[in-house]
Amino acid sequence: MKVIVPANNKGGVGKTKLSIILAEYFSTYLRKRVLAIDFDPQCNFSSRFLHMEIDPASIAGKLPPIHPDYSTTDQNTSWLEGGRSSIADIFYGQPIIPYPTHIGTLDIAPAHAEKLLVAEAVRRSEVVEKVYRQIGILLESQDVTESYDIVIIDTAPSKGPLTISAIKAATHMIIPSVMEEQPIQGVYGMMQLWMQESLNRPKGKPLDLIGILPNMFRKTRLHTDMLDSLKRNPEMANFVIPLTLGQRTAYAEVDAEGAAPKTVFDLPEADQARKETLAVCEYISERIFTNE
């Protein structure tokens, strides 16, 4: 089973957009059984596939809807009170019950904003036991390994416990970035995190860095010069993905409620957003599955 983690500790680089694209590509185009996991308290990945609800216990937070399989007469004790399940429940000793989506081969373990924020804030002495190990335990369970081919984890824009735990559980990592100064600094930070994790990995369980993806790219002098600078950097050049995802309105349009088409992959074949998205996904897929 492949575990793919797009990560960057800078916000606004299109990380969630990439997670959505990959989830839809692998589940619809390749017909892989995909589990999407939302580790970002902003819940945007979850909102793409579920109607998230406002959490009355949190000013700006969201929580998952009632699970469609839940019944008030259900005596199954694995259900939490109220019939909701979120990925954050692994930090509270509760089982995870993924939600089906409109894509038959794609399930999602959604975020719960308040619970994820609590997990992110645990004391340093508690991090390893309460956060780092939990996602790995879940993904190594028989239920998950037998049910899914690919797991995609969307992470928060940080290098906090949740992001680190996702990277520790990953088999593959992608660093999306806007070609601007501050996001590029985030790339260097994530490269350091990848190298540290790689050094601590046991033999036979490598963390493959697929590369740095120039995201939300515009053919301006700034973006072009920053990308050229990365390609000239001897420490970074080999990791720059030779493709870009542009800043296009098509991504926002397909994400709107009631949109038709519902995904960029349903746009006409000649559409530029569809073509470049498909090219990036095929590149990533080839990197992941070439050696099988």
C-alpha positions as CSV (number, residue, x, y, z in Angstrom):
1,M,0.0,0.0,0.0
2,K,1.3,3.4,-1.0
3,V,1.0,6.4,1.4
4,I,1.4,9.8,-0.4
5,V,1.8,13.0,1.6
6,P,1.9,16.4,0.0
7,A,3.5,18.7,2.5
8,N,4.8,22.2,2.9
9,N,5.0,24.2,6.1
10,K,3.9,27.4,4.2
11,G,0.3,28.0,3.6
12,G,-1.3,29.0,0.3
13,V,0.8,26.8,-1.9
14,G,-2.0,24.6,-3.3
15,K,-1.2,21.6,-1.1
16,T,-4.9,20.6,-0.6
17,K,-5.6,21.2,-4.3
18,L,-2.9,18.6,-5.1
19,S,-4.3,16.2,-2.5
20,I,-7.7,16.4,-4.2
21,I,-6.3,16.0,-7.7
22,L,-4.3,12.9,-6.7
23,A,-7.3,11.4,-4.8
24,E,-9.5,11.9,-7.8
25,Y,-6.9,10.7,-10.3
26,F,-6.0,7.4,-8.6
27,S,-9.6,6.6,-7.8
28,T,-11.3,7.5,-11.1
29,Y,-8.5,7.2,-13.7
30,L,-6.6,4.3,-12.3
31,R,-9.5,2.7,-10.4
32,K,-7.3,2.3,-7.3
33,R,-9.0,1.9,-3.9
34,V,-8.1,5.2,-2.2
35,L,-8.4,6.3,1.4
36,A,-8.2,10.1,1.8
37,I,-7.1,11.4,5.2
38,D,-7.5,15.0,6.3
39,F,-4.9,16.1,8.9
40,D,-5.6,19.8,8.3
41,P,-7.9,21.5,10.9
42,Q,-9.1,23.8,8.1
43,C,-11.0,20.7,6.8
44,N,-10.8,21.8,3.1
45,F,-9.9,18.3,1.9
46,S,-12.9,16.9,3.8
47,S,-15.2,19.6,2.4
48,R,-14.4,18.6,-1.1
49,F,-16.1,15.2,-0.6
50,L,-18.4,15.7,2.4
51,H,-20.9,18.3,3.6
52,M,-19.0,19.3,6.7
53,E,-20.9,20.9,9.5
54,I,-20.1,23.9,11.8
55,D,-18.8,22.8,15.2
56,P,-20.7,24.6,17.9
57,A,-17.8,24.0,20.3
58,S,-15.3,25.9,18.1
59,I,-15.5,29.4,16.8
60,A,-14.2,28.6,13.3
61,G,-14.1,24.9,13.3
62,K,-15.9,22.2,11.4
63,L,-16.8,18.6,12.2
64,P,-17.9,15.6,10.0
65,P,-21.6,15.0,9.2
66,I,-23.4,12.0,10.7
67,H,-22.0,8.9,9.0
68,P,-24.5,7.5,6.5
69,D,-24.2,4.0,8.0
70,Y,-25.1,5.3,11.5
71,S,-28.5,4.6,13.0
72,T,-29.8,5.8,16.4
73,T,-30.9,2.2,17.0
74,D,-27.5,0.8,16.2
75,Q,-26.0,-1.1,19.1
76,N,-22.5,-1.2,17.7
77,T,-20.3,0.3,20.4
78,S,-17.7,1.3,17.8
79,W,-19.8,4.3,16.9
80,L,-19.0,7.5,18.8
81,E,-21.8,9.5,20.4
82,G,-23.7,11.2,17.7
83,G,-22.6,8.9,14.9
84,R,-19.6,10.9,13.7
85,S,-16.1,9.6,12.9
86,S,-13.0,11.6,12.1
87,I,-9.3,10.8,11.7
88,A,-8.7,12.7,14.9
89,D,-10.4,9.9,16.8
90,I,-7.2,7.9,16.6
91,F,-5.7,10.2,19.2
92,Y,-8.6,9.5,21.5
93,G,-8.4,5.7,21.3
94,Q,-11.5,5.5,19.1
95,P,-11.9,3.5,15.8
96,I,-11.9,5.2,12.5
97,I,-14.9,4.6,10.2
98,P,-14.2,6.1,6.7
99,Y,-17.0,7.8,4.9
100,P,-18.0,6.8,1.3
101,T,-17.8,9.6,-1.3
102,H,-19.5,10.1,-4.7
103,I,-16.6,8.2,-6.2
104,G,-17.1,4.5,-5.5
105,T,-13.4,3.7,-5.1
106,L,-12.7,6.7,-2.8
107,D,-13.3,6.8,0.9
108,I,-12.3,9.6,3.3
109,A,-11.4,9.8,7.0
110,P,-12.4,13.5,7.5
111,A,-10.9,16.1,9.8
112,H,-12.4,17.4,13.0
113,A,-11.0,20.8,13.5
114,E,-11.2,21.1,17.3
115,K,-9.8,17.6,18.0
116,L,-6.9,18.0,15.5
117,L,-6.0,21.3,17.1
118,V,-5.9,19.6,20.5
119,A,-3.6,16.8,19.1
120,E,-1.3,19.4,17.5
121,A,-0.9,21.1,20.9
122,V,0.2,18.1,23.0
123,R,3.2,18.5,25.1
124,R,6.6,17.5,23.6
125,S,7.0,14.6,26.0
126,E,3.6,13.2,24.8
127,V,4.1,13.7,21.1
128,V,5.7,10.3,20.2
129,E,3.2,8.2,22.1
130,K,0.0,10.2,21.5
131,V,0.5,11.5,17.9
132,Y,3.5,10.1,16.0
133,R,2.7,6.4,16.4
134,Q,-1.1,6.5,16.0
135,I,-1.4,7.1,12.2
136,G,1.2,4.4,11.5
137,I,-0.6,1.9,13.7
138,L,-3.9,2.7,11.8
139,L,-2.3,2.4,8.3
140,E,-0.6,-0.9,9.2
141,S,-3.8,-2.5,10.4
142,Q,-5.2,-5.4,8.4
143,D,-8.5,-3.6,7.7
144,V,-6.7,-0.7,6.0
145,T,-4.0,-2.7,4.1
146,E,-6.6,-5.1,2.7
147,S,-9.2,-2.4,1.8
148,Y,-7.0,0.2,0.1
149,D,-4.2,0.5,-2.5
150,I,-3.4,4.1,-1.9
151,V,-3.7,6.5,1.1
152,I,-3.4,10.3,0.5
153,I,-2.9,12.4,3.6
154,D,-3.5,16.2,3.4
155,T,-1.5,18.0,6.0
156,A,-1.6,21.4,7.7
157,P,0.8,24.2,6.7
158,S,3.2,23.5,9.5
159,K,6.0,21.2,10.7
160,G,4.0,20.3,13.8
161,P,3.2,16.9,15.2
162,L,0.4,16.1,12.7
163,T,2.5,16.8,9.7
164,I,5.5,14.9,11.1
165,S,3.3,11.9,12.0
166,A,2.0,11.8,8.4
167,I,5.5,12.0,7.0
168,K,6.6,9.2,9.3
169,A,3.8,7.0,8.0
170,A,4.4,7.9,4.3
171,T,6.0,5.9,1.6
172,H,6.1,8.9,-0.8
173,M,6.3,12.6,-0.2
174,I,5.6,15.6,-2.6
175,I,6.5,19.2,-1.8
176,P,4.2,21.6,-3.7
177,S,5.3,25.3,-3.7
178,V,4.5,28.6,-5.3
179,M,7.6,30.0,-7.0
180,E,8.0,32.9,-4.5
181,E,10.5,33.7,-1.8
182,Q,8.5,32.7,1.4
183,P,7.1,29.4,-0.1
184,I,10.6,28.5,-1.3
185,Q,11.9,28.9,2.2
186,G,9.2,26.4,3.2
187,V,10.6,24.0,0.6
188,Y,14.0,24.0,2.2
189,G,12.4,23.3,5.6
190,M,10.5,20.3,4.2
191,M,13.6,19.0,2.5
192,Q,15.4,19.0,5.9
193,L,12.4,17.2,7.4
194,W,12.5,14.6,4.6
195,M,16.3,14.1,5.1
196,Q,15.9,13.7,8.8
197,E,13.1,11.2,8.4
198,S,15.0,9.2,5.8
199,L,18.1,8.9,8.1
200,N,15.9,7.5,10.9
201,R,14.0,5.0,8.7
202,P,14.7,1.3,9.1
203,K,16.1,-0.5,6.0
204,G,13.5,-1.6,3.6
205,K,11.1,1.2,4.4
206,P,12.4,4.2,2.5
207,L,10.6,7.6,2.2
208,D,10.7,8.4,-1.5
209,L,10.6,12.1,-2.3
210,I,8.8,12.4,-5.6
211,G,9.9,15.9,-5.9
212,I,9.2,19.6,-5.6
213,L,6.1,20.6,-7.7
214,P,5.9,24.2,-9.0
215,N,2.3,24.9,-8.2
216,M,-0.1,27.8,-8.9
217,F,2.5,28.7,-11.5
218,R,2.2,31.9,-13.6
219,K,4.5,32.8,-16.5
220,T,5.7,35.9,-14.8
221,R,9.3,37.0,-14.4
222,L,9.1,36.3,-10.7
223,H,7.9,32.7,-11.0
224,T,10.1,32.0,-13.9
225,D,13.2,33.3,-12.2
226,M,12.5,31.5,-8.9
227,L,12.0,28.2,-10.8
228,D,15.2,28.7,-12.8
229,S,17.0,29.4,-9.5
230,L,15.8,26.2,-8.0
231,K,16.9,24.3,-11.1
232,R,20.4,25.8,-10.9
233,N,20.8,24.9,-7.2
234,P,23.0,21.8,-7.1
235,E,21.3,20.6,-3.9
236,M,17.7,21.0,-5.3
237,A,17.9,20.6,-9.0
238,N,17.4,16.8,-9.1
239,F,14.3,17.1,-7.0
240,V,12.4,19.7,-9.1
241,I,9.5,18.0,-11.0
242,P,9.8,19.0,-14.7
243,L,6.2,20.0,-14.9
244,T,4.0,22.7,-13.4
245,L,0.4,23.2,-12.3
246,G,-0.8,26.6,-13.3
247,Q,-3.0,29.1,-11.4
248,R,-6.3,28.4,-13.2
249,T,-9.9,29.3,-12.4
250,A,-10.9,25.8,-13.5
251,Y,-9.8,24.4,-10.2
252,A,-12.0,26.7,-8.3
253,E,-14.9,26.2,-10.7
254,V,-15.0,22.4,-10.3
255,D,-14.9,22.8,-6.5
256,A,-18.0,24.9,-6.4
257,E,-21.2,23.3,-5.0
258,G,-23.3,21.9,-7.9
259,A,-20.4,22.3,-10.3
260,A,-20.6,20.5,-13.7
261,P,-18.2,19.0,-14.4
262,K,-17.3,18.0,-10.8
263,T,-13.6,17.3,-11.5
264,V,-10.9,18.8,-13.7
265,F,-10.6,15.3,-15.3
266,D,-14.0,15.7,-16.8
267,L,-13.1,18.9,-18.7
268,P,-12.7,18.6,-22.5
269,E,-9.5,16.8,-23.5
270,A,-8.1,20.0,-25.1
271,D,-8.6,22.0,-21.9
272,Q,-5.2,23.2,-20.6
273,A,-6.0,22.7,-17.0
274,R,-7.0,19.1,-17.7
275,K,-3.9,18.4,-19.8
276,E,-1.3,19.7,-17.3
277,T,-3.1,18.1,-14.4
278,L,-3.1,14.8,-16.1
279,A,0.5,15.1,-17.1
280,V,1.5,15.8,-13.4
281,C,-0.6,12.9,-12.1
282,E,0.9,10.5,-14.7
283,Y,4.4,11.6,-13.7
284,I,3.7,11.0,-10.0
285,S,2.1,7.7,-10.8
286,E,5.1,6.5,-12.8
287,R,7.4,7.5,-10.0
288,I,5.4,5.5,-7.5
289,F,4.7,2.3,-9.5
290,T,7.7,2.0,-11.8
291,N,9.6,-0.4,-9.6
292,E,6.7,-2.8,-9.0
